[in-house]
Amino acid sequence: MLQQPQRRCARCGFRLSQYNSDALCSACARAHTLDRYTPSVPARVWRDPDVRQALATWDFGRASRLVRQRGSLRQEDLAQLTGLSQAFLSMLESGNRRLTNIDKIVDFLAGLGVPAELVPLPLPTPATALPLPPDPVADDLDPLLPWTAARMVAALGAAVGGSSMDRRRFLGVSGMALTAFVHQWGTADVEPLVRAADGSQLTNELLDSLQRTTDSLRVMDASTGSGTLAQLGNAHLAFLQRLVRHASYDERTGRRLASIIADTATQTGWFTFDSGNHDGTQAYLLAALRAAKASGDVRLGAGALSYLAIHGYSTGSPRSAVIAASAAREKIRKLDAPALEAMLLTRQARGHAKLGEQDEAVAALDRAAELCARGRSDNDPAWLYWINTGEIHGQSGSCYLDLGEPDKAVAGFTQARKALNPADQRTRGLFLTRAASAHLREGDVDAGCATAHEALDLAEQLQSARLNDHIQNMLAELRPVNHTPYARDLQERAAAVMGTRSRT
């Protein structure tokens, strides 16, 4: 009879007296059982440059795999730490699943104990950590602290007229920091906005007038561009801030005041962005998110998140756009607001396209088109008057342009021109610049230059730094053909329209 080979413990090397499927001796098996209930990530793991890079780029699958390998952990250990299933972690590491759910992202990072300096997210502090000295300003703006009325007012103050330090706390809010705001908007409790004081009692007539002012600014923006609207919006918001601090109102009136503040802060953030001040945008939009929470109107929060998504995919953080738009969609899922969801889907699609995720982008666009075709419902907000098939086609063209398919982009922009609201001149101008770029990438210089001249016609009438940036990007497409008469004429006209000599 052949002698069976000796089996030894995989951990300590001790000879096993009998076959053990875990290949561990009894002592190591007991120790391993105990270890399974108290896994932890060694501190050395967070010093590993590959782990740090994976976290910085939001590559959670790679981060999970590296943390296991560098920390000698199993997927079961990470499952216990994060609350995610071992099966999900396996698919995450293999690339078959993505970690995009906000709650799961927070659980993943907090469970692993990722140091705060590696992700710009104020994760829950471990019980063993020493408390930091109190920072009143940081406490006012920290999204993980209770969303009180006082903190809403503090965030509004930082946006309207806060110190440079206050504003810097909002700069570059993307990735995990944005996730924290989005997560808390969706889950945090909020106290009623009530103020009983000797100040003047807010009336419905005054609130009606304040809302009409915000609506008028919105219409002016669509027809003539932001221009000086950022200053007007800021002044209107400053007045609303004084009302919330000094007037007297009950809970019902306070909620309505908060809704006007949320709407105005969102619009002012957009005006600020469109005027070219990208750094100053987020303070308004995050303050709007807090005010929307206080108002109790989830649609206003979705509106703020939609503009945070635009900010994300326009400033190099497309994953933030996907997170913001998808979180807003999840929150309004039961509202039956097809126009609102269609708009959010276009924002999500733009983020996917910037990331090169074609299947996800196309799926989002297709769903947006289906919802838009249904028409508006009574639950769609009045401020979302501009969503139509032209907008969907234009965003489709923009996605295909980012995905490197100029022929499909041209088709989308052609359909958009037929269906856009004639009064929405800036959007028309933006789509024309992108259509010109698509024509030029196809090699059709004549069509590209002709379309570019149409965009310049609108640029002469509008005041939009964002449109000017698009024109500059479009002109850059001319460099390979700037020796042609059409291209030279366009460059000269652009220099005259924009008041500067274009570089060739």
Contacts in CASP RR format, 6 or more apart in sequence:
PFRMAT RR
TARGET T0000
AUTHOR 0000-0000-0000
METHOD contacts of the structure
MODEL  1
MLQQPQRRCARCGFRLSQYNSDALCSACARAHTLDRYTPSVPARVWRDPD
VRQALATWDFGRASRLVRQRGSLRQEDLAQLTGLSQAFLSMLESGNRRLT
NIDKIVDFLAGLGVPAELVPLPLPTPATALPLPPDPVADDLDPLLPWTAA
RMVAALGAAVGGSSMDRRRFLGVSGMALTAFVHQWGTADVEPLVRAADGS
QLTNELLDSLQRTTDSLRVMDASTGSGTLAQLGNAHLAFLQRLVRHASYD
ERTGRRLASIIADTATQTGWFTFDSGNHDGTQAYLLAALRAAKASGDVRL
GAGALSYLAIHGYSTGSPRSAVIAASAAREKIRKLDAPALEAMLLTRQAR
GHAKLGEQDEAVAALDRAAELCARGRSDNDPAWLYWINTGEIHGQSGSCY
LDLGEPDKAVAGFTQARKALNPADQRTRGLFLTRAASAHLREGDVDAGCA
TAHEALDLAEQLQSARLNDHIQNMLAELRPVNHTPYARDLQERAAAVMGT
RSRT
6 15 0 8 1.000
6 16 0 8 1.000
7 15 0 8 1.000
7 16 0 8 1.000
7 19 0 8 1.000
7 20 0 8 1.000
7 23 0 8 1.000
8 14 0 8 1.000
8 15 0 8 1.000
8 16 0 8 1.000
9 15 0 8 1.000
9 16 0 8 1.000
9 23 0 8 1.000
9 24 0 8 1.000
9 25 0 8 1.000
9 28 0 8 1.000
10 22 0 8 1.000
10 23 0 8 1.000
10 24 0 8 1.000
10 28 0 8 1.000
11 24 0 8 1.000
11 25 0 8 1.000
11 28 0 8 1.000
11 31 0 8 1.000
11 32 0 8 1.000
12 25 0 8 1.000
12 27 0 8 1.000
12 28 0 8 1.000
13 25 0 8 1.000
14 25 0 8 1.000
14 27 0 8 1.000
14 28 0 8 1.000
16 23 0 8 1.000
16 25 0 8 1.000
20 29 0 8 1.000
22 29 0 8 1.000
22 32 0 8 1.000
24 32 0 8 1.000
36 76 0 8 1.000
36 77 0 8 1.000
36 80 0 8 1.000
37 80 0 8 1.000
39 73 0 8 1.000
39 77 0 8 1.000
39 78 0 8 1.000
39 80 0 8 1.000
39 81 0 8 1.000
40 81 0 8 1.000
41 67 0 8 1.000
41 71 0 8 1.000
41 73 0 8 1.000
41 81 0 8 1.000
41 112 0 8 1.000
41 113 0 8 1.000
42 70 0 8 1.000
42 71 0 8 1.000
42 72 0 8 1.000
44 70 0 8 1.000
44 71 0 8 1.000
45 51 0 8 1.000
45 66 0 8 1.000
45 67 0 8 1.000
45 70 0 8 1.000
45 71 0 8 1.000
46 52 0 8 1.000
46 114 0 8 1.000
46 115 0 8 1.000
46 118 0 8 1.000
48 66 0 8 1.000
48 70 0 8 1.000
50 66 0 8 1.000
51 63 0 8 1.000
51 66 0 8 1.000
51 67 0 8 1.000
51 70 0 8 1.000
52 118 0 8 1.000
54 60 0 8 1.000
54 61 0 8 1.000
54 62 0 8 1.000
54 63 0 8 1.000
54 66 0 8 1.000
55 63 0 8 1.000
55 114 0 8 1.000
55 118 0 8 1.000
55 119 0 8 1.000
56 118 0 8 1.000
58 175 0 8 1.000
58 319 0 8 1.000
60 92 0 8 1.000
60 98 0 8 1.000
60 99 0 8 1.000
60 105 0 8 1.000
60 108 0 8 1.000
61 92 0 8 1.000
61 93 0 8 1.000
61 95 0 8 1.000
61 99 0 8 1.000
62 93 0 8 1.000
64 78 0 8 1.000
64 89 0 8 1.000
64 92 0 8 1.000
64 93 0 8 1.000
64 108 0 8 1.000
65 93 0 8 1.000
67 73 0 8 1.000
67 78 0 8 1.000
67 112 0 8 1.000
68 74 0 8 1.000
68 75 0 8 1.000
68 77 0 8 1.000
68 78 0 8 1.000
75 86 0 8 1.000
75 89 0 8 1.000
75 90 0 8 1.000
75 93 0 8 1.000
76 86 0 8 1.000
78 84 0 8 1.000
78 86 0 8 1.000
78 89 0 8 1.000
78 112 0 8 1.000
79 85 0 8 1.000
79 86 0 8 1.000
79 89 0 8 1.000
81 111 0 8 1.000
81 112 0 8 1.000
81 113 0 8 1.000
82 89 0 8 1.000
82 107 0 8 1.000
82 108 0 8 1.000
82 111 0 8 1.000
82 112 0 8 1.000
83 107 0 8 1.000
83 111 0 8 1.000
84 92 0 8 1.000
84 104 0 8 1.000
84 107 0 8 1.000
84 108 0 8 1.000
88 97 0 8 1.000
91 97 0 8 1.000
92 98 0 8 1.000
92 99 0 8 1.000
99 105 0 8 1.000
99 108 0 8 1.000
100 322 0 8 1.000
100 323 0 8 1.000
100 326 0 8 1.000
102 179 0 8 1.000
102 182 0 8 1.000
102 183 0 8 1.000
102 323 0 8 1.000
102 327 0 8 1.000
103 183 0 8 1.000
103 187 0 8 1.000
105 176 0 8 1.000
105 179 0 8 1.000
106 121 0 8 1.000
106 123 0 8 1.000
106 179 0 8 1.000
106 180 0 8 1.000
106 183 0 8 1.000
109 119 0 8 1.000
109 121 0 8 1.000
109 123 0 8 1.000
109 176 0 8 1.000
110 123 0 8 1.000
110 124 0 8 1.000
113 123 0 8 1.000
113 126 0 8 1.000
114 123 0 8 1.000
116 122 0 8 1.000
116 123 0 8 1.000
119 176 0 8 1.000
120 173 0 8 1.000
120 174 0 8 1.000
120 175 0 8 1.000
120 176 0 8 1.000
120 177 0 8 1.000
121 175 0 8 1.000
121 176 0 8 1.000
121 177 0 8 1.000
121 179 0 8 1.000
121 180 0 8 1.000
122 142 0 8 1.000
122 143 0 8 1.000
122 144 0 8 1.000
122 177 0 8 1.000
122 180 0 8 1.000
124 144 0 8 1.000
137 165 0 8 1.000
137 166 0 8 1.000
137 169 0 8 1.000
138 169 0 8 1.000
139 145 0 8 1.000
140 150 0 8 1.000
140 151 0 8 1.000
140 154 0 8 1.000
140 155 0 8 1.000
140 158 0 8 1.000
141 151 0 8 1.000
141 154 0 8 1.000
141 155 0 8 1.000
141 158 0 8 1.000
141 166 0 8 1.000
141 169 0 8 1.000
141 170 0 8 1.000
143 180 0 8 1.000
143 181 0 8 1.000
143 183 0 8 1.000
143 184 0 8 1.000
144 180 0 8 1.000
144 184 0 8 1.000
145 151 0 8 1.000
146 188 0 8 1.000
146 189 0 8 1.000
146 191 0 8 1.000
147 184 0 8 1.000
147 188 0 8 1.000
147 189 0 8 1.000
147 190 0 8 1.000
147 191 0 8 1.000
147 290 0 8 1.000
147 293 0 8 1.000
147 294 0 8 1.000
148 190 0 8 1.000
148 191 0 8 1.000
149 190 0 8 1.000
149 191 0 8 1.000
149 192 0 8 1.000
149 193 0 8 1.000
149 194 0 8 1.000
149 294 0 8 1.000
151 290 0 8 1.000
152 193 0 8 1.000
152 258 0 8 1.000
152 287 0 8 1.000
152 290 0 8 1.000
152 291 0 8 1.000
152 293 0 8 1.000
152 294 0 8 1.000
153 241 0 8 1.000
153 244 0 8 1.000
153 245 0 8 1.000
155 283 0 8 1.000
155 286 0 8 1.000
155 287 0 8 1.000
155 290 0 8 1.000
156 237 0 8 1.000
156 240 0 8 1.000
156 241 0 8 1.000
156 244 0 8 1.000
156 261 0 8 1.000
156 265 0 8 1.000
156 287 0 8 1.000
156 290 0 8 1.000
156 291 0 8 1.000
157 166 0 8 1.000
157 241 0 8 1.000
157 287 0 8 1.000
158 166 0 8 1.000
158 167 0 8 1.000
158 169 0 8 1.000
158 170 0 8 1.000
158 283 0 8 1.000
158 287 0 8 1.000
159 170 0 8 1.000
159 237 0 8 1.000
159 265 0 8 1.000
159 268 0 8 1.000
159 283 0 8 1.000
159 284 0 8 1.000
159 286 0 8 1.000
159 287 0 8 1.000
160 234 0 8 1.000
160 237 0 8 1.000
160 238 0 8 1.000
160 241 0 8 1.000
161 238 0 8 1.000
166 283 0 8 1.000
167 279 0 8 1.000
167 280 0 8 1.000
167 283 0 8 1.000
170 280 0 8 1.000
170 282 0 8 1.000
170 283 0 8 1.000
170 286 0 8 1.000
171 279 0 8 1.000
171 280 0 8 1.000
171 282 0 8 1.000
172 279 0 8 1.000
172 282 0 8 1.000
173 181 0 8 1.000
173 282 0 8 1.000
173 286 0 8 1.000
174 312 0 8 1.000
174 315 0 8 1.000
174 317 0 8 1.000
174 320 0 8 1.000
175 317 0 8 1.000
175 319 0 8 1.000
175 320 0 8 1.000
175 323 0 8 1.000
178 308 0 8 1.000
178 317 0 8 1.000
178 320 0 8 1.000
178 323 0 8 1.000
178 324 0 8 1.000
179 323 0 8 1.000
181 286 0 8 1.000
181 289 0 8 1.000
182 305 0 8 1.000
182 323 0 8 1.000
182 324 0 8 1.000
182 327 0 8 1.000
183 327 0 8 1.000
185 289 0 8 1.000
185 290 0 8 1.000
185 292 0 8 1.000
185 293 0 8 1.000
185 301 0 8 1.000
185 305 0 8 1.000
185 327 0 8 1.000
185 331 0 8 1.000
186 293 0 8 1.000
186 327 0 8 1.000
186 331 0 8 1.000
188 293 0 8 1.000
190 293 0 8 1.000
190 294 0 8 1.000
190 296 0 8 1.000
192 251 0 8 1.000
192 254 0 8 1.000
192 255 0 8 1.000
193 244 0 8 1.000
193 249 0 8 1.000
193 251 0 8 1.000
193 254 0 8 1.000
193 255 0 8 1.000
193 257 0 8 1.000
193 258 0 8 1.000
193 294 0 8 1.000
194 249 0 8 1.000
194 250 0 8 1.000
194 251 0 8 1.000
194 254 0 8 1.000
195 244 0 8 1.000
195 247 0 8 1.000
195 248 0 8 1.000
195 249 0 8 1.000
195 254 0 8 1.000
196 248 0 8 1.000
197 246 0 8 1.000
197 247 0 8 1.000
197 248 0 8 1.000
198 248 0 8 1.000
199 246 0 8 1.000
199 247 0 8 1.000
199 248 0 8 1.000
200 247 0 8 1.000
200 248 0 8 1.000
201 247 0 8 1.000
201 248 0 8 1.000
201 249 0 8 1.000
202 243 0 8 1.000
202 247 0 8 1.000
202 248 0 8 1.000
202 249 0 8 1.000
202 253 0 8 1.000
202 254 0 8 1.000
202 257 0 8 1.000
204 253 0 8 1.000
207 253 0 8 1.000
207 256 0 8 1.000
207 257 0 8 1.000
207 260 0 8 1.000
210 236 0 8 1.000
210 239 0 8 1.000
210 240 0 8 1.000
210 260 0 8 1.000
211 260 0 8 1.000
211 263 0 8 1.000
213 236 0 8 1.000
214 236 0 8 1.000
214 260 0 8 1.000
214 263 0 8 1.000
214 264 0 8 1.000
214 267 0 8 1.000
215 383 0 8 1.000
217 229 0 8 1.000
217 232 0 8 1.000
217 233 0 8 1.000
217 236 0 8 1.000
217 264 0 8 1.000
217 267 0 8 1.000
217 271 0 8 1.000
218 267 0 8 1.000
218 383 0 8 1.000
220 229 0 8 1.000
221 229 0 8 1.000
221 267 0 8 1.000
221 270 0 8 1.000
221 271 0 8 1.000
221 274 0 8 1.000
221 426 0 8 1.000
222 386 0 8 1.000
222 421 0 8 1.000
222 423 0 8 1.000
222 424 0 8 1.000
222 425 0 8 1.000
222 426 0 8 1.000
222 427 0 8 1.000
223 423 0 8 1.000
223 424 0 8 1.000
223 425 0 8 1.000
223 426 0 8 1.000
224 425 0 8 1.000
224 426 0 8 1.000
224 461 0 8 1.000
224 462 0 8 1.000
224 463 0 8 1.000
225 274 0 8 1.000
225 425 0 8 1.000
225 426 0 8 1.000
225 462 0 8 1.000
225 463 0 8 1.000
225 464 0 8 1.000
225 467 0 8 1.000
226 270 0 8 1.000
226 271 0 8 1.000
226 272 0 8 1.000
226 274 0 8 1.000
226 275 0 8 1.000
226 463 0 8 1.000
226 464 0 8 1.000
226 465 0 8 1.000
226 466 0 8 1.000
227 271 0 8 1.000
227 274 0 8 1.000
227 275 0 8 1.000
227 463 0 8 1.000
227 464 0 8 1.000
227 465 0 8 1.000
228 463 0 8 1.000
229 271 0 8 1.000
229 275 0 8 1.000
230 268 0 8 1.000
230 269 0 8 1.000
230 271 0 8 1.000
230 272 0 8 1.000
230 274 0 8 1.000
230 275 0 8 1.000
230 277 0 8 1.000
232 271 0 8 1.000
233 264 0 8 1.000
233 267 0 8 1.000
233 268 0 8 1.000
233 271 0 8 1.000
234 268 0 8 1.000
236 264 0 8 1.000
236 268 0 8 1.000
237 261 0 8 1.000
237 264 0 8 1.000
237 265 0 8 1.000
237 268 0 8 1.000
237 284 0 8 1.000
240 257 0 8 1.000
240 260 0 8 1.000
240 261 0 8 1.000
240 264 0 8 1.000
241 261 0 8 1.000
243 257 0 8 1.000
244 254 0 8 1.000
244 257 0 8 1.000
244 258 0 8 1.000
244 261 0 8 1.000
249 257 0 8 1.000
254 294 0 8 1.000
255 294 0 8 1.000
255 295 0 8 1.000
255 296 0 8 1.000
256 295 0 8 1.000
258 291 0 8 1.000
258 292 0 8 1.000
258 294 0 8 1.000
258 295 0 8 1.000
258 296 0 8 1.000
259 291 0 8 1.000
259 292 0 8 1.000
259 295 0 8 1.000
259 296 0 8 1.000
259 297 0 8 1.000
259 300 0 8 1.000
261 288 0 8 1.000
261 291 0 8 1.000
261 295 0 8 1.000
262 288 0 8 1.000
262 289 0 8 1.000
262 291 0 8 1.000
262 292 0 8 1.000
262 294 0 8 1.000
262 295 0 8 1.000
262 297 0 8 1.000
262 300 0 8 1.000
262 301 0 8 1.000
262 304 0 8 1.000
263 288 0 8 1.000
263 300 0 8 1.000
263 383 0 8 1.000
265 284 0 8 1.000
265 285 0 8 1.000
265 287 0 8 1.000
265 288 0 8 1.000
265 291 0 8 1.000
265 304 0 8 1.000
266 284 0 8 1.000
266 285 0 8 1.000
266 288 0 8 1.000
266 300 0 8 1.000
266 303 0 8 1.000
266 304 0 8 1.000
266 307 0 8 1.000
268 284 0 8 1.000
269 280 0 8 1.000
269 281 0 8 1.000
269 284 0 8 1.000
269 285 0 8 1.000
269 288 0 8 1.000
269 307 0 8 1.000
270 281 0 8 1.000
270 307 0 8 1.000
270 310 0 8 1.000
272 280 0 8 1.000
272 281 0 8 1.000
272 284 0 8 1.000
273 281 0 8 1.000
273 307 0 8 1.000
273 310 0 8 1.000
273 311 0 8 1.000
273 314 0 8 1.000
273 466 0 8 1.000
274 426 0 8 1.000
274 464 0 8 1.000
274 465 0 8 1.000
274 466 0 8 1.000
275 464 0 8 1.000
275 465 0 8 1.000
275 466 0 8 1.000
276 465 0 8 1.000
276 466 0 8 1.000
276 469 0 8 1.000
278 311 0 8 1.000
278 314 0 8 1.000
278 315 0 8 1.000
281 307 0 8 1.000
281 311 0 8 1.000
282 308 0 8 1.000
282 311 0 8 1.000
285 304 0 8 1.000
285 307 0 8 1.000
285 308 0 8 1.000
285 311 0 8 1.000
286 304 0 8 1.000
286 308 0 8 1.000
288 300 0 8 1.000
288 301 0 8 1.000
288 304 0 8 1.000
289 301 0 8 1.000
289 304 0 8 1.000
289 305 0 8 1.000
289 308 0 8 1.000
291 300 0 8 1.000
292 298 0 8 1.000
292 300 0 8 1.000
292 301 0 8 1.000
292 303 0 8 1.000
292 304 0 8 1.000
293 301 0 8 1.000
298 331 0 8 1.000
298 332 0 8 1.000
298 335 0 8 1.000
299 332 0 8 1.000
299 335 0 8 1.000
299 337 0 8 1.000
299 340 0 8 1.000
299 379 0 8 1.000
299 381 0 8 1.000
300 381 0 8 1.000
301 328 0 8 1.000
301 331 0 8 1.000
302 328 0 8 1.000
302 329 0 8 1.000
302 331 0 8 1.000
302 332 0 8 1.000
302 340 0 8 1.000
302 344 0 8 1.000
303 328 0 8 1.000
303 340 0 8 1.000
305 324 0 8 1.000
305 325 0 8 1.000
305 327 0 8 1.000
305 328 0 8 1.000
305 344 0 8 1.000
306 324 0 8 1.000
306 325 0 8 1.000
306 328 0 8 1.000
306 343 0 8 1.000
306 344 0 8 1.000
306 347 0 8 1.000
308 320 0 8 1.000
308 321 0 8 1.000
308 324 0 8 1.000
309 320 0 8 1.000
309 321 0 8 1.000
309 322 0 8 1.000
309 324 0 8 1.000
309 325 0 8 1.000
309 344 0 8 1.000
309 347 0 8 1.000
309 348 0 8 1.000
309 350 0 8 1.000
309 351 0 8 1.000
310 321 0 8 1.000
310 347 0 8 1.000
310 350 0 8 1.000
311 317 0 8 1.000
311 320 0 8 1.000
312 318 0 8 1.000
312 320 0 8 1.000
312 321 0 8 1.000
312 324 0 8 1.000
312 351 0 8 1.000
313 320 0 8 1.000
313 321 0 8 1.000
313 347 0 8 1.000
313 350 0 8 1.000
313 351 0 8 1.000
313 354 0 8 1.000
316 354 0 8 1.000
318 350 0 8 1.000
318 351 0 8 1.000
318 352 0 8 1.000
318 353 0 8 1.000
318 354 0 8 1.000
318 355 0 8 1.000
319 351 0 8 1.000
319 355 0 8 1.000
321 347 0 8 1.000
321 348 0 8 1.000
321 350 0 8 1.000
321 351 0 8 1.000
321 354 0 8 1.000
322 348 0 8 1.000
322 351 0 8 1.000
322 352 0 8 1.000
322 355 0 8 1.000
324 347 0 8 1.000
325 344 0 8 1.000
325 345 0 8 1.000
325 347 0 8 1.000
325 348 0 8 1.000
325 351 0 8 1.000
326 344 0 8 1.000
326 348 0 8 1.000
328 344 0 8 1.000
329 341 0 8 1.000
329 344 0 8 1.000
329 345 0 8 1.000
329 348 0 8 1.000
332 340 0 8 1.000
332 341 0 8 1.000
332 344 0 8 1.000
335 379 0 8 1.000
336 377 0 8 1.000
336 379 0 8 1.000
337 377 0 8 1.000
337 379 0 8 1.000
337 380 0 8 1.000
337 381 0 8 1.000
338 371 0 8 1.000
338 372 0 8 1.000
338 374 0 8 1.000
338 375 0 8 1.000
338 376 0 8 1.000
338 377 0 8 1.000
338 380 0 8 1.000
339 371 0 8 1.000
339 372 0 8 1.000
339 375 0 8 1.000
339 376 0 8 1.000
339 377 0 8 1.000
339 380 0 8 1.000
339 384 0 8 1.000
339 387 0 8 1.000
340 379 0 8 1.000
340 380 0 8 1.000
340 381 0 8 1.000
340 384 0 8 1.000
340 387 0 8 1.000
341 368 0 8 1.000
341 371 0 8 1.000
342 367 0 8 1.000
342 368 0 8 1.000
342 369 0 8 1.000
342 371 0 8 1.000
342 372 0 8 1.000
342 387 0 8 1.000
342 392 0 8 1.000
343 368 0 8 1.000
343 384 0 8 1.000
343 387 0 8 1.000
343 391 0 8 1.000
345 364 0 8 1.000
345 365 0 8 1.000
345 367 0 8 1.000
345 368 0 8 1.000
345 371 0 8 1.000
346 364 0 8 1.000
346 365 0 8 1.000
346 368 0 8 1.000
346 391 0 8 1.000
346 392 0 8 1.000
346 395 0 8 1.000
348 364 0 8 1.000
349 360 0 8 1.000
349 361 0 8 1.000
349 362 0 8 1.000
349 364 0 8 1.000
349 365 0 8 1.000
349 368 0 8 1.000
349 395 0 8 1.000
349 396 0 8 1.000
349 399 0 8 1.000
350 361 0 8 1.000
350 395 0 8 1.000
350 398 0 8 1.000
350 399 0 8 1.000
350 402 0 8 1.000
351 357 0 8 1.000
351 361 0 8 1.000
352 358 0 8 1.000
352 360 0 8 1.000
352 361 0 8 1.000
352 364 0 8 1.000
352 399 0 8 1.000
353 361 0 8 1.000
353 398 0 8 1.000
353 399 0 8 1.000
353 400 0 8 1.000
353 402 0 8 1.000
353 403 0 8 1.000
354 402 0 8 1.000
356 402 0 8 1.000
356 403 0 8 1.000
358 403 0 8 1.000
361 399 0 8 1.000
361 403 0 8 1.000
362 399 0 8 1.000
365 392 0 8 1.000
365 395 0 8 1.000
365 396 0 8 1.000
365 399 0 8 1.000
368 392 0 8 1.000
368 395 0 8 1.000
369 389 0 8 1.000
369 392 0 8 1.000
369 396 0 8 1.000
372 387 0 8 1.000
372 388 0 8 1.000
372 389 0 8 1.000
372 392 0 8 1.000
373 389 0 8 1.000
386 421 0 8 1.000
386 424 0 8 1.000
386 427 0 8 1.000
388 419 0 8 1.000
388 420 0 8 1.000
388 421 0 8 1.000
389 415 0 8 1.000
389 419 0 8 1.000
390 415 0 8 1.000
390 416 0 8 1.000
390 418 0 8 1.000
390 419 0 8 1.000
390 420 0 8 1.000
391 416 0 8 1.000
391 420 0 8 1.000
391 427 0 8 1.000
393 412 0 8 1.000
393 413 0 8 1.000
393 415 0 8 1.000
393 416 0 8 1.000
393 419 0 8 1.000
394 412 0 8 1.000
394 413 0 8 1.000
394 415 0 8 1.000
394 416 0 8 1.000
394 431 0 8 1.000
394 434 0 8 1.000
396 408 0 8 1.000
396 412 0 8 1.000
397 408 0 8 1.000
397 409 0 8 1.000
397 410 0 8 1.000
397 411 0 8 1.000
397 412 0 8 1.000
397 413 0 8 1.000
397 416 0 8 1.000
397 431 0 8 1.000
397 434 0 8 1.000
397 438 0 8 1.000
398 409 0 8 1.000
398 431 0 8 1.000
398 434 0 8 1.000
400 406 0 8 1.000
400 408 0 8 1.000
400 409 0 8 1.000
400 412 0 8 1.000
400 438 0 8 1.000
401 409 0 8 1.000
401 434 0 8 1.000
401 437 0 8 1.000
401 438 0 8 1.000
401 441 0 8 1.000
404 441 0 8 1.000
406 437 0 8 1.000
406 438 0 8 1.000
406 439 0 8 1.000
406 441 0 8 1.000
406 442 0 8 1.000
407 438 0 8 1.000
407 442 0 8 1.000
409 434 0 8 1.000
409 435 0 8 1.000
409 438 0 8 1.000
410 435 0 8 1.000
410 438 0 8 1.000
410 439 0 8 1.000
410 442 0 8 1.000
413 431 0 8 1.000
413 432 0 8 1.000
413 434 0 8 1.000
413 435 0 8 1.000
413 438 0 8 1.000
414 435 0 8 1.000
416 431 0 8 1.000
417 428 0 8 1.000
417 431 0 8 1.000
417 432 0 8 1.000
417 435 0 8 1.000
420 427 0 8 1.000
420 428 0 8 1.000
420 431 0 8 1.000
421 427 0 8 1.000
425 458 0 8 1.000
425 461 0 8 1.000
425 462 0 8 1.000
426 458 0 8 1.000
426 462 0 8 1.000
426 464 0 8 1.000
426 466 0 8 1.000
426 467 0 8 1.000
428 458 0 8 1.000
429 454 0 8 1.000
429 455 0 8 1.000
429 458 0 8 1.000
429 459 0 8 1.000
429 462 0 8 1.000
429 467 0 8 1.000
429 470 0 8 1.000
430 466 0 8 1.000
430 467 0 8 1.000
430 470 0 8 1.000
432 451 0 8 1.000
432 452 0 8 1.000
432 454 0 8 1.000
432 455 0 8 1.000
432 458 0 8 1.000
433 452 0 8 1.000
433 455 0 8 1.000
433 467 0 8 1.000
433 470 0 8 1.000
433 471 0 8 1.000
433 473 0 8 1.000
433 474 0 8 1.000
434 470 0 8 1.000
434 474 0 8 1.000
435 448 0 8 1.000
435 451 0 8 1.000
436 448 0 8 1.000
436 449 0 8 1.000
436 451 0 8 1.000
436 452 0 8 1.000
436 455 0 8 1.000
436 474 0 8 1.000
436 477 0 8 1.000
437 473 0 8 1.000
437 474 0 8 1.000
437 477 0 8 1.000
439 445 0 8 1.000
439 447 0 8 1.000
439 448 0 8 1.000
439 451 0 8 1.000
440 448 0 8 1.000
440 474 0 8 1.000
440 477 0 8 1.000
440 478 0 8 1.000
440 481 0 8 1.000
441 477 0 8 1.000
445 481 0 8 1.000
445 484 0 8 1.000
445 486 0 8 1.000
445 487 0 8 1.000
446 486 0 8 1.000
449 478 0 8 1.000
449 486 0 8 1.000
449 487 0 8 1.000
449 489 0 8 1.000
449 490 0 8 1.000
452 471 0 8 1.000
452 474 0 8 1.000
452 475 0 8 1.000
452 490 0 8 1.000
452 494 0 8 1.000
453 490 0 8 1.000
453 493 0 8 1.000
455 467 0 8 1.000
455 470 0 8 1.000
455 471 0 8 1.000
455 474 0 8 1.000
456 471 0 8 1.000
456 490 0 8 1.000
456 493 0 8 1.000
456 494 0 8 1.000
456 497 0 8 1.000
458 467 0 8 1.000
459 467 0 8 1.000
459 468 0 8 1.000
459 471 0 8 1.000
459 497 0 8 1.000
459 498 0 8 1.000
460 497 0 8 1.000
468 498 0 8 1.000
471 494 0 8 1.000
471 498 0 8 1.000
472 498 0 8 1.000
472 502 0 8 1.000
475 490 0 8 1.000
475 491 0 8 1.000
475 494 0 8 1.000
475 502 0 8 1.000
478 487 0 8 1.000
478 490 0 8 1.000
478 491 0 8 1.000
478 504 0 8 1.000
479 504 0 8 1.000
481 487 0 8 1.000
482 488 0 8 1.000
482 491 0 8 1.000
482 504 0 8 1.000
491 502 0 8 1.000
491 504 0 8 1.000
494 502 0 8 1.000
495 501 0 8 1.000
495 502 0 8 1.000
END
